[in-house]
Amino acid sequence: MRSFGVHPDFSLGTMSYFATISGVDLNTLHIAGVSFTPANQTQDYVRRLAGELGDLDGLPVYLVDDGVTGTSHEIIGEAIEVAYSNGDLLGTRVGAVLQLCEKTGGVFRVWDAGAIDAQWPSQTHRCGTLADALGQLLSDPIQWEIRFASTGARTHDSSDSNGHGA
């Protein structure tokens, strides 16, 4: 995996970032440098989570695949590098994916496989607007664990009235 060196103390570590889009059919949609791979055609790790992600975020579930690592690592790493430099995330592949989800009502979820625990995905920061998602990603450019579902989009949201939950 590529090492992103925007800051001397910055490292994505040895684990990978994963991102999924759920709840919309992406078969005819395209973003340059991004593959939308059905979860049942990905590595075992994602396949094992696909049922839970489908229950939380809707079906079908796609891995936002960087086409290199079998994960989303390169796509997320690129965006983290931009965020760490206070750059414009809308110009990255993550920005394009977020805009696609805003347009289609798809649910975007990103997490660090090395940082999840038994509380995941309930501790994932939930975002209801594109601005909120971008703000959250810029506020902590090293630890990204978000769920973006555009307000008004039909989702399988199981949160309580305080916004806690998936």
Backbone as a chain_set.jsonl record, in Angstrom:
{"seq": "MRSFGVHPDFSLGTMSYFATISGVDLNTLHIAGVSFTPANQTQDYVRRLAGELGDLDGLPVYLVDDGVTGTSHEIIGEAIEVAYSNGDLLGTRVGAVLQLCEKTGGVFRVWDAGAIDAQWPSQTHRCGTLADALGQLLSDPIQWEIRFASTGARTHDSSDSNGHGA", "coords": {"N": [[0.817, -1.18, 0.0], [0.345, 2.27, -0.603], [2.216, 4.834, 0.966], [1.164, 7.659, 2.621], [2.465, 10.755, 2.88], [2.02, 13.419, 4.151], [2.499, 14.705, 6.461], [4.91, 14.594, 9.054], [4.204, 12.94, 11.249], [2.095, 11.511, 10.325], [0.33, 8.685, 9.323], [-1.246, 6.054, 7.6], [-1.092, 3.652, 8.695], [-1.013, 0.036, 9.117], [-3.391, -1.19, 8.591], [-6.379, -1.138, 6.569], [-8.482, 1.311, 4.976], [-11.962, 1.166, 4.427], [-14.733, 1.698, 2.329], [-18.174, 1.951, 1.674], [-21.043, 1.998, -0.475], [-24.462, 1.981, -0.168], [-27.839, 0.858, -0.774], [-28.634, 1.841, -3.258], [-28.75, 1.239, -6.791], [-25.841, 0.895, -8.526], [-24.927, 0.079, -10.952], [-24.923, 1.359, -13.486], [-23.57, 3.684, -13.09], [-20.688, 5.828, -12.954], [-17.512, 6.799, -11.742], [-14.487, 8.345, -12.295], [-11.575, 6.497, -11.66], [-12.654, 4.999, -9.625], [-14.128, 1.996, -8.608], [-17.205, 0.333, -8.326], [-17.825, -2.286, -6.567], [-19.831, -5.08, -6.193], [-20.654, -6.207, -2.93], [-20.701, -8.957, -2.467], [-18.805, -9.872, -4.181], [-16.33, -9.249, -3.291], [-13.437, -9.199, -1.079], [-13.172, -11.545, 1.697], [-13.505, -10.221, 4.216], [-15.155, -7.925, 3.731], [-17.353, -9.197, 2.582], [-18.287, -10.65, 4.801], [-19.292, -8.581, 6.377], [-21.308, -7.582, 4.826], [-24.08, -8.329, 5.098], [-24.851, -7.148, 7.557], [-24.289, -4.458, 6.94], [-26.094, -4.108, 4.846], [-28.515, -4.426, 6.231], [-28.403, -2.157, 7.863], [-27.967, 0.028, 6.119], [-29.202, -0.402, 3.685], [-29.904, -2.213, 0.629], [-28.632, -2.729, -2.675], [-25.231, -3.52, -1.515], [-22.182, -1.987, -2.074], [-18.654, -2.133, -2.433], [-16.528, 0.62, -2.348], [-14.181, 0.635, -4.409], [-10.704, 0.881, -4.836], [-9.388, -0.206, -6.955], [-6.813, -1.105, -6.853], [-5.895, -2.133, -4.351], [-7.93, -3.786, -3.487], [-9.459, -2.716, -1.599], [-10.619, 0.368, -0.127], [-8.553, 1.956, 0.309], [-6.599, 3.547, -1.157], [-8.225, 5.548, -2.268], [-9.383, 6.747, 0.005], [-7.053, 7.447, 1.366], [-5.935, 9.36, -0.376], [-7.864, 11.407, -0.111], [-7.669, 11.944, 2.635], [-5.119, 12.97, 2.735], [-5.518, 15.372, 1.32], [-7.392, 16.562, 3.037], [-5.854, 16.816, 5.362], [-4.164, 18.776, 4.568], [-5.844, 20.868, 4.521], [-7.287, 21.127, 2.177], [-9.551, 21.103, -0.708], [-12.005, 18.88, -0.477], [-14.006, 18.205, -2.268], [-12.834, 18.024, -4.728], [-11.687, 15.554, -4.83], [-11.746, 11.918, -5.224], [-13.318, 10.912, -3.15], [-14.919, 13.136, -2.648], [-16.379, 13.184, -5.06], [-17.751, 10.762, -4.792], [-19.307, 11.282, -2.495], [-20.919, 13.339, -3.521], [-22.268, 11.891, -5.481], [-23.743, 10.156, -3.852], [-25.341, 12.022, -2.536], [-26.9, 12.848, -4.669], [-28.169, 10.465, -5.535], [-29.269, 9.301, -3.284], [-27.939, 7.306, -2.051], [-26.226, 5.542, 0.599], [-23.273, 6.377, 2.12], [-20.537, 4.942, 3.68], [-17.657, 4.943, 5.685], [-14.757, 3.485, 7.108], [-12.027, 2.584, 9.287], [-10.437, -0.368, 9.157], [-8.698, -1.319, 11.075], [-9.384, -0.007, 13.367], [-11.905, -0.57, 14.248], [-14.3, -1.874, 16.582], [-16.259, -3.768, 18.952], [-18.294, -1.932, 19.28], [-18.678, -0.77, 16.854], [-20.966, -0.675, 14.174], [-22.175, 1.361, 15.603], [-20.966, 3.583, 16.748], [-20.241, 5.186, 14.703], [-19.862, 8.313, 13.153], [-22.63, 10.149, 12.239], [-23.871, 11.725, 9.336], [-25.98, 14.062, 7.791], [-26.043, 15.853, 5.741], [-24.276, 16.987, 2.828], [-22.481, 19.027, 3.422], [-22.13, 18.634, 6.198], [-20.931, 16.092, 6.187], [-18.53, 16.635, 4.786], [-17.466, 18.535, 6.552], [-17.099, 16.968, 8.875], [-15.181, 15.129, 7.973], [-13.062, 16.859, 7.441], [-12.597, 17.813, 10.001], [-11.316, 15.855, 11.476], [-8.791, 14.651, 10.17], [-7.436, 12.233, 10.3], [-8.689, 10.027, 11.531], [-11.228, 8.512, 10.181], [-14.515, 7.733, 10.374], [-17.438, 7.567, 9.24], [-20.947, 7.909, 8.438], [-22.813, 8.742, 5.786], [-25.866, 9.852, 4.869], [-27.958, 11.411, 2.869], [-30.108, 13.901, 4.038], [-33.518, 13.325, 3.98], [-33.299, 11.348, 2.133], [-34.238, 7.984, 1.469], [-33.489, 5.69, 3.857], [-32.215, 2.92, 5.751], [-32.232, 3.612, 8.557], [-31.438, 3.139, 11.864], [-31.374, 4.709, 14.136], [-31.775, 6.366, 17.334], [-33.825, 9.021, 18.733], [-31.915, 10.851, 19.456], [-29.951, 10.697, 17.628], [-28.21, 8.617, 17.917], [-26.859, 5.466, 17.119], [-26.796, 3.346, 14.241]], "CA": [[0.0, 0.0, 0.0], [1.053, 3.531, -0.689], [2.348, 5.609, 2.192], [0.798, 9.053, 2.4], [3.386, 11.475, 3.731], [1.765, 14.853, 4.181], [2.89, 15.222, 7.772], [5.862, 13.622, 9.583], [3.59, 12.01, 12.192], [0.884, 10.991, 9.694], [0.445, 7.383, 8.681], [-2.489, 5.289, 7.574], [-0.848, 2.406, 9.414], [-0.977, -1.199, 8.351], [-4.745, -1.61, 8.249], [-6.932, -0.443, 5.419], [-9.776, 1.962, 5.004], [-13.004, 0.611, 3.58], [-15.904, 2.553, 2.13], [-19.253, 1.301, 0.943], [-22.274, 2.709, -0.825], [-25.571, 1.036, -0.048], [-29.208, 1.327, -0.938], [-28.928, 2.27, -4.624], [-28.125, 0.455, -7.852], [-24.748, 1.664, -9.122], [-24.45, -0.627, -12.149], [-24.756, 2.233, -14.649], [-22.911, 4.92, -12.679], [-19.235, 5.754, -13.064], [-16.642, 7.878, -11.27], [-13.12, 8.041, -12.715], [-10.68, 6.019, -10.612], [-13.411, 4.299, -8.587], [-14.964, 0.873, -9.022], [-18.245, -0.044, -7.375], [-17.826, -3.734, -6.613], [-20.832, -5.669, -5.299], [-20.012, -6.741, -1.728], [-20.557, -10.415, -2.555], [-17.698, -10.169, -5.09], [-15.13, -8.653, -2.703], [-12.706, -10.042, -0.145], [-13.956, -12.149, 2.789], [-13.8, -9.239, 5.257], [-16.316, -7.133, 3.321], [-18.482, -10.137, 2.415], [-18.823, -10.966, 6.137], [-20.01, -7.408, 6.881], [-22.321, -7.145, 3.857], [-25.426, -8.495, 5.628], [-25.072, -6.107, 8.563], [-24.344, -3.178, 6.242], [-27.357, -4.072, 4.12], [-29.582, -4.187, 7.21], [-28.275, -0.791, 8.37], [-27.896, 1.084, 5.109], [-29.969, -0.747, 2.488], [-29.327, -3.087, -0.394], [-27.41, -3.538, -2.573], [-24.046, -2.949, -0.875], [-21.008, -1.966, -2.952], [-17.374, -1.622, -1.959], [-15.921, 1.696, -3.129], [-12.925, -0.079, -4.657], [-9.682, 1.714, -5.466], [-8.86, -0.886, -8.134], [-5.412, -1.455, -6.631], [-5.673, -2.891, -3.114], [-9.095, -4.571, -3.101], [-10.059, -1.958, -0.495], [-10.823, 1.774, -0.49], [-7.4, 2.593, 0.933], [-5.998, 4.603, -1.986], [-9.21, 6.619, -2.416], [-9.489, 7.432, 1.291], [-5.745, 8.047, 1.636], [-5.845, 10.582, -1.184], [-8.728, 12.427, 0.494], [-7.097, 12.309, 3.939], [-3.986, 13.843, 2.429], [-6.094, 16.677, 0.984], [-7.988, 17.104, 4.262], [-4.771, 17.184, 6.281], [-3.597, 20.015, 4.037], [-6.96, 21.82, 4.462], [-7.666, 21.299, 0.782], [-10.942, 20.963, -1.111], [-12.356, 17.468, -0.631], [-14.888, 17.995, -3.415], [-12.002, 17.721, -5.88], [-11.14, 14.195, -4.72], [-12.689, 10.833, -5.526], [-14.28, 10.867, -2.042], [-15.878, 14.201, -2.911], [-17.258, 12.735, -6.142], [-18.613, 9.716, -4.234], [-20.279, 11.955, -1.63], [-21.875, 14.031, -4.389], [-23.093, 10.848, -6.089], [-24.692, 9.706, -2.828], [-26.313, 13.092, -2.329], [-27.787, 12.856, -5.842], [-28.916, 9.21, -5.703], [-29.825, 8.824, -2.018], [-27.123, 6.207, -1.538], [-25.602, 5.73, 1.91], [-21.824, 6.219, 2.092], [-19.965, 4.619, 4.988], [-16.211, 4.732, 5.634], [-14.185, 3.111, 8.399], [-10.675, 2.031, 9.345], [-10.58, -1.756, 9.605], [-7.876, -1.539, 12.253], [-9.87, 0.748, 14.514], [-13.267, -0.93, 14.646], [-14.434, -2.771, 17.724], [-17.61, -4.291, 19.129], [-19.245, -0.829, 19.213], [-18.886, -0.38, 15.471], [-20.986, 0.654, 13.578], [-23.011, 2.295, 16.356], [-20.225, 4.792, 17.089], [-19.918, 5.9, 13.482], [-20.441, 9.659, 13.108], [-23.678, 10.223, 11.219], [-23.959, 13.003, 8.638], [-27.193, 14.137, 7.003], [-25.868, 16.755, 4.607], [-22.951, 16.955, 2.239], [-21.643, 19.954, 4.195], [-21.8, 17.98, 7.463], [-19.972, 15.019, 5.888], [-17.244, 17.268, 4.488], [-16.98, 19.132, 7.795], [-16.619, 15.903, 9.756], [-13.945, 14.589, 7.417], [-12.015, 17.86, 7.617], [-12.338, 18.053, 11.419], [-10.408, 14.823, 11.978], [-8.285, 14.069, 8.935], [-6.704, 10.983, 10.472], [-9.587, 8.929, 11.906], [-12.498, 8.681, 9.489], [-15.567, 6.739, 10.526], [-18.678, 8.306, 9.056], [-22.061, 7.382, 7.65], [-23.489, 9.874, 5.153], [-27.137, 9.591, 4.204], [-28.536, 12.725, 2.625], [-31.385, 14.134, 4.706], [-34.624, 13.167, 3.054], [-33.12, 10.124, 1.36], [-34.775, 6.803, 2.129], [-32.436, 4.824, 4.359], [-32.56, 1.971, 6.802], [-31.603, 4.22, 9.712], [-31.947, 2.58, 13.103], [-30.94, 5.539, 15.258], [-32.81, 6.88, 18.23], [-34.127, 10.44, 18.501], [-30.736, 11.655, 19.737], [-28.979, 10.502, 16.584], [-27.305, 7.509, 18.194], [-27.207, 4.246, 16.403], [-25.993, 3.067, 13.069]], "C": [[0.863, 1.245, 0.0], [1.103, 4.198, 0.682], [2.046, 7.062, 1.862], [1.587, 9.895, 3.376], [3.182, 12.968, 3.778], [2.215, 15.501, 5.489], [3.827, 14.182, 8.378], [5.245, 12.592, 10.519], [2.362, 11.316, 11.621], [1.156, 9.656, 9.024], [-0.918, 6.73, 8.681], [-2.3, 3.94, 8.248], [-0.886, 1.201, 8.503], [-2.355, -1.707, 7.981], [-5.277, -0.729, 7.13], [-8.232, 0.26, 5.744], [-10.705, 1.257, 4.023], [-14.122, 1.628, 3.486], [-16.916, 1.753, 1.332], [-20.313, 2.325, 0.568], [-23.359, 1.661, -0.828], [-26.883, 1.712, -0.396], [-29.58, 1.826, -2.32], [-28.192, 1.377, -5.61], [-27.085, 1.323, -8.549], [-24.243, 1.058, -10.422], [-24.194, 0.285, -13.34], [-24.021, 3.524, -14.322], [-21.397, 4.748, -12.664], [-18.594, 7.008, -12.467], [-15.222, 7.46, -11.654], [-12.275, 7.615, -11.519], [-11.359, 5.301, -9.47], [-14.179, 3.162, -9.234], [-15.982, 0.618, -7.928], [-18.426, -1.546, -7.494], [-18.888, -4.281, -5.675], [-20.137, -6.397, -4.141], [-19.802, -8.252, -1.81], [-19.445, -10.83, -3.51], [-16.374, -9.612, -4.573], [-14.447, -9.658, -1.783], [-13.609, -10.5, 1.011], [-14.383, -11.13, 3.841], [-15.071, -8.454, 4.923], [-17.538, -8.031, 3.15], [-19.108, -10.479, 3.758], [-19.638, -9.813, 6.717], [-21.214, -7.031, 6.017], [-23.744, -7.264, 4.392], [-25.769, -7.413, 6.637], [-25.184, -4.739, 7.901], [-25.639, -3.028, 5.458], [-28.533, -3.799, 5.042], [-29.582, -2.732, 7.681], [-28.505, 0.268, 7.302], [-28.687, 0.804, 3.839], [-29.184, -1.631, 1.536], [-29.505, -2.436, -1.753], [-26.283, -2.784, -1.872], [-22.876, -3.085, -1.851], [-19.785, -1.502, -2.182], [-16.952, -0.504, -2.898], [-14.466, 1.282, -3.304], [-11.926, 0.818, -5.379], [-9.059, 1.058, -6.698], [-7.419, -1.336, -8.009], [-5.278, -2.442, -5.478], [-6.804, -3.853, -2.771], [-9.812, -3.968, -1.906], [-10.377, -0.562, -1.026], [-9.623, 2.611, -0.07], [-6.818, 3.755, 0.123], [-6.931, 5.805, -2.126], [-9.302, 7.437, -1.13], [-8.171, 8.113, 1.627], [-5.533, 9.35, 0.882], [-6.649, 11.716, -0.537], [-8.207, 12.869, 1.856], [-5.91, 13.251, 3.74], [-4.469, 15.263, 2.112], [-6.673, 17.336, 2.235], [-6.915, 17.586, 5.232], [-4.124, 18.497, 5.863], [-4.646, 21.118, 3.929], [-7.367, 22.137, 3.036], [-9.148, 21.086, 0.555], [-11.261, 19.497, -1.377], [-13.261, 17.205, -1.826], [-14.111, 17.681, -4.688], [-11.394, 16.333, -5.862], [-12.19, 13.166, -5.136], [-13.71, 10.681, -4.406], [-15.34, 11.947, -2.239], [-16.866, 13.811, -3.999], [-18.23, 11.672, -5.65], [-19.682, 10.332, -3.333], [-21.34, 12.675, -2.459], [-22.798, 13.034, -5.086], [-24.15, 10.366, -5.098], [-25.743, 10.766, -2.544], [-27.349, 13.078, -3.459], [-28.701, 11.635, -5.893], [-29.63, 8.742, -4.44], [-29.081, 7.624, -1.47], [-26.52, 6.555, -0.197], [-24.118, 5.408, 1.785], [-21.346, 5.967, 3.508], [-18.476, 4.376, 4.791], [-15.718, 4.41, 7.036], [-12.779, 2.556, 8.202], [-10.785, 0.636, 9.931], [-9.764, -2.05, 10.857], [-8.404, -0.883, 13.508], [-11.251, 0.315, 14.981], [-13.238, -1.907, 15.808], [-15.887, -3.204, 17.822], [-18.665, -3.193, 19.051], [-19.512, -0.35, 17.787], [-20.043, -1.183, 14.942], [-21.781, 1.684, 14.361], [-22.296, 3.586, 16.714], [-19.813, 5.602, 15.865], [-20.604, 7.26, 13.484], [-21.418, 9.731, 11.941], [-23.775, 11.622, 10.649], [-25.191, 12.991, 7.741], [-27.118, 15.079, 5.821], [-24.451, 16.606, 4.074], [-22.007, 17.864, 3.027], [-21.215, 19.336, 5.524], [-20.761, 16.89, 7.242], [-18.586, 15.612, 5.619], [-16.636, 17.879, 5.745], [-16.418, 18.094, 8.745], [-15.29, 15.339, 9.257], [-12.791, 15.568, 7.585], [-11.648, 18.068, 9.079], [-11.373, 17.045, 12.024], [-9.817, 14.08, 10.793], [-7.498, 12.776, 9.108], [-7.648, 9.827, 10.762], [-10.967, 9.159, 11.289], [-13.4, 7.494, 9.746], [-16.881, 7.491, 10.447], [-19.705, 7.47, 8.309], [-22.787, 8.602, 7.111], [-24.723, 9.375, 4.437], [-27.827, 10.936, 4.079], [-29.905, 12.835, 3.285], [-32.502, 14.085, 3.677], [-34.501, 11.931, 2.19], [-33.678, 8.957, 2.153], [-33.609, 5.916, 2.545], [-33.0, 3.887, 5.402], [-31.906, 2.426, 8.092], [-32.248, 3.71, 10.99], [-31.542, 3.395, 14.321], [-32.121, 5.939, 16.129], [-32.989, 8.372, 17.983], [-32.941, 11.355, 18.782], [-29.654, 11.473, 18.687], [-27.986, 9.402, 16.853], [-27.791, 6.284, 17.462], [-26.335, 4.136, 15.185], [-25.726, 4.33, 12.372]], "O": [[1.969, 1.258, 0.54], [0.147, 4.13, 1.456], [2.615, 7.623, 0.926], [1.402, 9.767, 4.587], [4.107, 13.719, 3.467], [2.294, 16.726, 5.584], [3.571, 12.987, 8.234], [5.728, 11.461, 10.575], [1.658, 10.61, 12.344], [2.103, 9.521, 8.249], [-1.664, 6.839, 9.653], [-3.25, 3.166, 8.36], [-0.802, 1.321, 7.281], [-2.47, -2.585, 7.126], [-4.687, 0.298, 6.796], [-8.974, -0.129, 6.646], [-10.297, 0.817, 2.948], [-14.419, 2.332, 4.45], [-16.564, 0.984, 0.437], [-20.457, 3.368, 1.206], [-23.206, 0.588, -1.413], [-27.029, 2.932, -0.328], [-30.73, 2.201, -2.544], [-27.137, 0.826, -5.295], [-27.418, 2.372, -9.101], [-23.215, 1.495, -10.941], [-23.305, -0.008, -14.14], [-23.866, 4.378, -15.194], [-20.887, 3.66, -12.396], [-19.073, 8.125, -12.665], [-14.807, 6.338, -11.365], [-12.261, 8.29, -10.489], [-10.727, 5.018, -8.452], [-14.804, 3.338, -10.28], [-15.659, 0.679, -6.742], [-19.097, -2.028, -8.407], [-18.861, -3.985, -4.481], [-19.156, -7.111, -4.347], [-18.82, -8.768, -1.275], [-19.163, -12.021, -3.64], [-15.406, -9.511, -5.326], [-14.836, -10.824, -1.721], [-14.664, -9.918, 1.263], [-15.52, -11.177, 4.312], [-15.965, -8.339, 5.762], [-18.642, -7.652, 3.539], [-20.33, -10.588, 3.857], [-20.58, -10.047, 7.474], [-22.052, -6.237, 6.443], [-24.551, -6.365, 4.155], [-26.849, -6.825, 6.582], [-26.059, -3.947, 8.25], [-26.217, -1.942, 5.411], [-29.44, -3.042, 4.696], [-30.645, -2.143, 7.876], [-29.157, 1.282, 7.55], [-28.828, 1.69, 2.997], [-27.965, -1.768, 1.639], [-30.445, -1.666, -1.952], [-26.365, -1.574, -1.66], [-22.618, -4.165, -2.382], [-19.87, -0.581, -1.37], [-17.012, -0.663, -4.117], [-13.626, 1.549, -2.445], [-12.246, 1.435, -6.394], [-8.285, 1.697, -7.41], [-6.858, -1.891, -8.954], [-4.619, -3.472, -5.616], [-6.659, -4.661, -1.854], [-10.657, -4.608, -1.28], [-10.399, -0.343, -2.238], [-9.681, 3.84, -0.093], [-6.574, 4.83, 0.671], [-6.478, 6.95, -2.106], [-9.3, 8.668, -1.167], [-8.168, 9.241, 2.122], [-5.015, 10.322, 1.432], [-6.17, 12.845, -0.431], [-8.294, 14.049, 2.196], [-5.731, 14.209, 4.492], [-3.888, 16.239, 2.586], [-6.468, 18.528, 2.465], [-7.056, 18.642, 5.848], [-3.603, 19.238, 6.696], [-4.397, 22.167, 3.334], [-7.742, 23.266, 2.72], [-9.912, 20.91, 1.504], [-10.835, 18.938, -2.387], [-13.282, 16.09, -2.347], [-14.674, 17.128, -5.632], [-10.66, 15.968, -6.78], [-13.354, 13.495, -5.366], [-14.865, 10.353, -4.679], [-16.526, 11.7, -2.021], [-18.062, 14.077, -3.875], [-19.398, 11.669, -6.039], [-20.847, 9.939, -3.405], [-22.526, 12.625, -2.133], [-23.985, 13.309, -5.26], [-25.312, 10.188, -5.461], [-26.912, 10.442, -2.334], [-28.539, 13.275, -3.217], [-29.873, 11.75, -6.251], [-30.504, 7.879, -4.512], [-29.542, 6.988, -0.521], [-26.321, 7.729, 0.114], [-23.748, 4.302, 1.391], [-21.709, 6.695, 4.431], [-18.071, 3.691, 3.852], [-16.189, 4.978, 8.022], [-12.4, 2.124, 7.113], [-11.186, 0.477, 11.084], [-10.115, -2.948, 11.623], [-7.925, -1.169, 14.605], [-11.724, 0.79, 16.014], [-12.282, -2.662, 15.99], [-16.658, -3.025, 16.878], [-19.828, -3.489, 18.779], [-20.464, 0.392, 17.545], [-20.098, -2.37, 15.263], [-22.044, 2.773, 13.851], [-22.953, 4.596, 16.963], [-19.106, 6.602, 15.993], [-21.795, 7.354, 13.784], [-21.072, 9.414, 10.803], [-23.763, 12.601, 11.395], [-25.424, 12.026, 7.014], [-28.024, 15.108, 4.988], [-23.549, 16.157, 4.78], [-20.856, 17.501, 3.27], [-20.066, 19.494, 5.937], [-19.813, 16.77, 8.018], [-17.588, 15.141, 6.164], [-15.434, 17.759, 5.979], [-15.373, 18.314, 9.358], [-14.378, 15.101, 10.05], [-11.661, 15.153, 7.842], [-10.52, 18.456, 9.382], [-10.681, 17.359, 12.993], [-10.286, 12.997, 10.444], [-6.94, 12.272, 8.133], [-7.415, 8.724, 10.267], [-11.773, 9.919, 11.825], [-13.074, 6.368, 9.37], [-17.383, 7.993, 11.452], [-19.385, 6.479, 7.652], [-23.316, 9.406, 7.879], [-24.635, 8.571, 3.51], [-28.233, 11.528, 5.079], [-30.757, 11.965, 3.11], [-32.43, 14.731, 2.631], [-35.478, 11.501, 1.577], [-33.598, 8.945, 3.381], [-32.839, 5.449, 1.706], [-34.126, 4.053, 5.869], [-31.101, 1.692, 8.665], [-33.458, 3.833, 11.177], [-31.382, 2.849, 15.413], [-33.282, 5.864, 15.727], [-32.346, 8.924, 17.09], [-32.958, 12.521, 18.386], [-28.56, 12.022, 18.822], [-27.016, 9.251, 16.111], [-28.985, 6.103, 17.225], [-25.272, 4.751, 15.102], [-25.056, 4.336, 11.339]]}, "num_chains": 1, "name": "protein.A"}
